[in-house]
Amino acid sequence: KQVTGPFSSLGAFDTCFVKTYETLAPAITLRFTDLNLTLPMENSLIHSSSGSLACLAMAAAPSNVNSVLNVIANFQQQNLRVLFDTVNNKVGIARELCN
C-alpha cells in the first residue's frame, strides 16, 4: 500500500521490482514495544540469481497458517546482534557487521 509499481512476482514473492525500480522499495520498520527497528535495504530485498529483479524479502503466509503468526526470518536478522534480557522481559537489537 505504501508504494506503487510496476511490480513483478517471483515464486512466493509478490512484490518484486525490476532492478532499475529498486529505489521504489519501502523502508521496512519492525515495531516492538519500546523499539522500532528500520531494516537496511540489504535486509529487505532479495536479488534474483538472474540479476534482473529485486524482491521484498517477505511473502504472504500460506492459507493454512494462522494469520496472526509473523516470522522474522534469518534474512531480516543478518548483521544484527539480538540480546534477550529474560530477567527484565526485554529484547535489544544492534547493528553488527558479521562478515
Buried (B, 14 or more C-beta within 10 A) or exposed (E): EEEEEEBBEBEEBBBBBBBEBBEBBEEBEBEEEEEEBEBEEEBBBBBBEEEBBBBBBBBEEEEEEEEEEEEEEEBBEBEBEEEEEEEEEEBEBEEEEEE
